Amino acid sequence: MSDMALLRIGILIAGLLLIVAIVFFGRPKKASQGKRIEPGERDAARSEPSLAGAFAGNGTQPDYSDEGVSQPELGLAGLAVDSDLGKRPNQDFDKIVSLYVAARAGHTLRGEDIVVAAEKTGLTFGHMNVFHRLIEGHPERGPVFSMANILQPGSFDMAAIRELETPAIAFFLTLPAPLTALDAWEKLLPNVQRMAELLDGVVLDDSRNALGRQRIQHIREELRAYDRQHEAPPLTKSPRW
């Protein structure tokens, strides 16, 4: 089986991170969005997403190359550990939009490169030990979107970041966000594309396919519809008696 096929299997399993995202960011507003995870079940839920099972069936691991990856100097001392930065003030949500940046065949994304790229694109390390895009001057409003590792448990251990290698990272736009859905998407997309450039990776959509113009337009239309459904009703004048 090719490296790309193995990568696609791994990212397919990483779709389970939507369950972890529920734990990260709150609970869905509607019962139909999925089973609510009780506090006692959280540890078990976080341990589900794993690439180990993807390779157990054939005993083959991807042949990741160490070539062509820079070794930047990191200022890790300033990074918070499980702070409240990026914590949602309201734990209810009703929609998640996800994108991935995946390594090219025969390569992996290195932890230290991810940290440097995240800093260059304006992401902040914070709540749940993942990265968040915050509104400048208003971090209390919560994340516009967040970035996690697809390997369990989804967080980034800064104490061992130089040893981290991962096939992909996942970006989650959880709605409602502190911006309109469409505005949040317009922040997410260029950030993901820039991360892919910096990491020499490829951008994948939520179906693990290369993100193309048609899919981008379809997502924009979905989010416009979401905004229309969630906009405040117009004020009506009180009748005069």
N, C-alpha and C positions, 0 to 999 in steps of 0.2 A: 504494500500500500504506500502511496506517495506521501511526502511530507505535507503537501497541501490537503490531501484527503484526511490525514490525521488531524491537521489543524482544524478543518471544518467540523470533524467529529467533536473535537474538544470544545469549540465555540458553541456547537449545538448543545452540549451538556451545560455550557455556561449560561444557556437560557434559563437554567434553574436559578441563576442569580436574581431573577425577578422576585423569587421568593425571599431571597436575602434582602433585596431592596425594600420589601415590605417591612422587614425587621429593622432595616436602617432608618427608613424615613417615615414609618407610621403604619396605618392600617387603611384599607380601601373604604370609601364611603358606602359602597353598595355591597350587599352580601354576595351578589353574583360575580364580583371581581375575584373571589377566591376565599378559601378558608382562613379565618382569623387565627393567627398564631398566638397561643396563650403564653404568658411569661415562662412557664416551666418547659415549654417546647422550643424556646429560642435557640438554645445551644445546639439541639439536634438539627434544627432547620439550617443553622449556619454551616453545619458540617456536610450538607448534602452536595453542593456544587464542587466537583472535583474532576480533574482530568485523568486521575489515576485509573478510573474505571474504563476510560476510553481506550487505554493501551493494554489493559489486562487481558483482553481477548486474544491478541495476536503476539503479545510479548515484544512488540517493537516500539521503540522510542524515536521521536524525531531526531534527525542528525543536525542539531543546531551548530552553526559555525560561530567561532569567536572572532572572525575577521571582519574588518570594516566597521567596528563599533568603537566610538570614542570613549575615552576614560576621563570625564570631566572632574574637576575638583568640586566637591559639594560642601555647602555651608549647612550641614544638618543640625547644628546646635540650635538654630533659631526655629526649628520646626516643632510645633506643639504635638503633644501626645494625647490623643483622645480628648480634645478640648470641645467646647460648645460651639466653636466656629463652624458654621454650616449646618447646625441643627435646625430642623424645621420647627417654627413656633406653633404650627397647627399640624398635628400628626395624621390628619385625614387627607386622603387623596383619591382620585378616581381615574387617573390615566398615567401611564408611563411610556415615554418614547425613548428608545435605546439605540445607540450606535456603538460600533466597535472599531478600534484600531488594532489590526492584526499584523504580526511579523510576516515578512515574506518567506517563501519556502526556503528551508535550510538555515533560517536565522531565528533569533528570539529577541524579545524586547528586554533590555537590561534595566534593573531597578534604578540605578544611578542616572541613566539616560532619561528615564521616565520623569524623575524628580526635576532634573534640569529643564526638560521640555515643559513640564507643568508650570514651573516658575516663569519661564519665558512667555507662556501664554496666559498668565494672570490667574492661575489657579492657586487656591490656598489650602494647605494641609490642615485638617481639623477633625470634626466630629466623626467618630467611628474609624479614625485613622485612614480616611480616604481624602481625596481632593475635591474641592468645591469651587464653583464660580459664584462669587458674592457680588452684591450691588455695592459699588464703591461708596463709602460713607454710611452705609446702612446694612452692616452684616447681620443685625438682629432680625432682618426680614427673612433670613434663611437662604438656602442655595437656589440659584437659577438652575443649575444642574450640578451633577457630581460625577466623579470618575473613580472607578474601583478596579481592582485586579480580578481577572476571571478565575484565578486559582483560589482555592479556599484559604481563608474564610472571606476573601474579598478585600481585605485591608492591606496596608503597606507597613511592614515592620521596619522602622527607620534604623533600628540597631543592626539589622542584617540586610540593609538595602543593597549593599554592594554584591551580595551573593544572590540576589533575586534575579531570576530569569523567568519570563512568562510568554506564552504564545500571543496574548492579546490583553488589552485593557478595555473596559466597558464604560460607556458614558450613559447616564440616566437623567432624563428630564422628567421630573415628577410633578404632575399637575393636580391642583392649581399651584402655580409658582408665584414668586413675588412680582413677576412681570406678566403681561398677557402671554398666552401660549405661543403665539406667532413671534412676539418679540423675544421670548426665551429661546425659541428655535433659531432665530437669527443670531443669537449669541452663541448657541451650541455649535451650529454647523461650521462656521469658520474656525472655531477653536479646535474642533476635532480634525478638520482638514490640515490645520497648521501643525497639530501634534503628529499627524501622519507624516508630514514633510520632515519634521525634525527627527523623527524616529525611523525614517525610511520604511514606513509601514503602509498598509492599505486600509481604506475606510470601508467597512461593511455595514449593511443595514441590519434591522432586527431579524431578518431571515437568513443572515450570514452570506448575503450576496453583495458583490461590489456595488457601492452606492452610486447610482447614476442620476442623470438629470430628471428622468421621468419619475423615479422614486422620490426625489427631493420635492418635485412639484406636487406629487400626491400627498406627501406629508404636510406640506404647506397648506393645501386645501383642507386636510383633516383638521389642522390646528385653527384655521380660520373659522371652520364650522364650530369647533369647540368654543372659541371666543364668542361667537354669536350666541351660542346656547347659554353661556355663562355671564353675558353682559347684564348690567343692571337694567331693570325695566324702566322705560321712560316715565318721568313724573307727569302726572295728570292734574290738571287744574281742578280745584274743588268747585262744584256747581254753585252758582249764586242763587240764593233763595229770595 
